[in-house]
């Protein structure tokens, strides 16, 4: 069996991705390319080249926030555990998720909402959303709550709104894309998911560290 290092495999994978994107007529500026290519590398789905949208200076805002130690708040633990803790710790940061907080499930049932939505509310109460990065890959209700908090004055440094599903998903993303602030990154339509949210944050971390896009964790 031929021996191949993870770095070599990653390098070949990104070369394939770039050739196909070029063949299909896509050309992205370097910071955007780093994010789109990382999403495709994580999913093997080239449709994300068409679906991924960025507000003005979204990548720059995310990178700058990470470099000054912004905290990352996620809607589900699957997103939290996928984000590179080692890279976050370089900047004195960490990823947080509050869906398993004591009493939150009962509170969500009483309020007829989801734990992910109340988790975002709790993160805001603890001062983690202002100046932080929000990464939502699963629950449209979490994105809806973030939008409500923004409307009442909360100001994340960046909102990554890529929930997946059929109920409230497209509507919550469309509402986020109407905002001029804070900056946002979105995948349009029903597609998205925890893998996408993780890929975006990890791509931003690589950019913040000036690491090659093909680096492996």
N, C-alpha and C positions, 0 to 999 in steps of 0.2 A: 504494500500500500504506500502510495506517495505521501510523504510527510509535508504538511502545509501549516504555517503558523496562522493564528487568528488575524494578525495584522495583514498578512498576504491575502487571506480570504476576503477580509473587509475591503482591501484595496481593489481587488478584482471585481467585487460586487459593485462598488461605487463607479468603477469604470464602465461596467455594463449599464448601470442606471443612466449615466451621463450620455453614453452613446445613444441609448434609446430615446431619451428626452430630446436630444438634438435631432434625431431622425424623425421624431413626431412634431418638430417645429417649435419646441419650447426653449426659451432662453431666459434665465433668471439672473438677476444681479447677485453677486457673491453672497451677501448675507441671507437673502431669500433662498438661494440655491441650497445653502447649508441645511436649512430647515426642511424644504421640500424633499431633498434627497434623503434626509434622515427618516422622514415619514415613509417614503417608498421603500427604503432599505428595511424598515421594520414591518412592512405589510406586504411587500411584493405587489402593490396595487398602484399602477401608474395613473389611475384616475385622480389621485390626490394632486397631481400636477395641475389639474383643472379646478378642483374643488377648494383648494386652500386659498384663503384670502387674508390679507394683511392691511391694517390701517396704516396711515402714514407714520413712519418711524417706530413701528411696533417692535421690531427686532432690536433696534438701538435702545429703546426704552427698557426692554427686558434684560438685555446684556448689562446696561448700566446699573439697573436695580440689583442684579445678582452680584455685581462687583462691589457694591457697598453693603452687601449682607442682607438683602431682602429675603424675608421668609416666604416659603411657598405653601399655599393652602390648596388641598385637593378635595374633591368631592367623595372619593372612595379610596379605600386602602390599596386597591390594585394600582392606582396611579402613584400613590405615595411610595410604595415599595419599589416601583420601577425606576424612580428618579435616582440618579447617582448620589448616594449619601456622601461618598468620598469627595466628589467634586463640590457639592454644596458646602461641606465642612471647610474646604479651602477658603471660603469666603465668610466663614462663621455663621452659616445659615443651616436650615434644616427644612424638611417637608413635614407638613402637619395634616392630619385628618381627624375629624371629631365625630364620625358616625357611630363609634362604639362608646362614646361618653356615657357614664352612668345616668340613667333616667331619660336619655334622649329618645329612645324608642317609644317610651310611654308618652312623652311630650309630643312626639310626632303624631302618634295615634290620636291624642286628644285634639290636636290642632288640625287633623286631617291633612297632613302634609308628609314629607319624607324626611328621613334622618339626614340625608345629604343637604337638604335645604336648611334645616335647623343647624346643621354643622357649620354652614357658612355664616349664619347669624351669630353663632357662638364665637367663631373666629373673629368676627367684627367686634364683638364685645370685649375680646381679649386683645384687641389692638393689632391683630395680625394682617388685616386686609389693607389698611392705609399704608401705602408704600410697598405692599407685598405683591406677589405674583399669584394669581388665581389660576388653577389648572383643573378644568372640568372636562372629564372624558366620558362620563356615564349618565349623569342625572340632569335632564333639562330643568327640573325643579330647583336644583342648586344654582343654575345660571339665572333662572328667574329671580331667585332671592338676591343674588349679587346685583342684578339690575335694579331691584327695589332699593337695595342699600346704596347703590351709586346715586339713585334719584334723591336720596335723603342726605347726601354729602360724603359718603365713603369714597375714597380715591385710591384704588389699587394702582400699582405702577404698570401692570399689564394684566389683561384678562384673556386667558386661553379658553375659548368656548367651543369645544368639539364633542359635545354629547352625541350619543348614538341612539337611534330609536325612531318611533313613529308618532308618539304623543307629546306635543309641545316642543319637539326638537327643532324643527325648521323655524317655528315662530320665535323661540328664544334666541336662536342665532341671528335671525333677521333683526330682532330688536337690538341686539348688541351691535350689529353693523351700522345701525342708525346713529350711534354715538360718535361724536368727534373726540371725546375723552371719557375715560382713559383709553389708551391704545389697546387694540385687540388683535387676536389671531383666531380665525374661524375656518371650519370646513363646512361648506354649504350643503344643504340637503340633509338626508337621513343619515348619511355616513359619518363616522367618527369613532370614538371609543377610547378606552383607557390607553391602549397601545399608542394611539395618535398623540394624546396629551403627554405621555411619557417621552415620546420621540421629540416633541417640540421642546420640552424643558431641557432634555439632555443635549439637544442641538444648541440651545442658547447657552448652556453651561460650557460647551466646547468653545463657542465663540468668546465667551467671557474669559476663558483661560488661554485664548489664542492657540488652541489645540487644533491639529488637523481634523477635518470633518470625518476622516476615515479612522480616527482613533477608536480603539476598543476599550471598554471599561475593565 
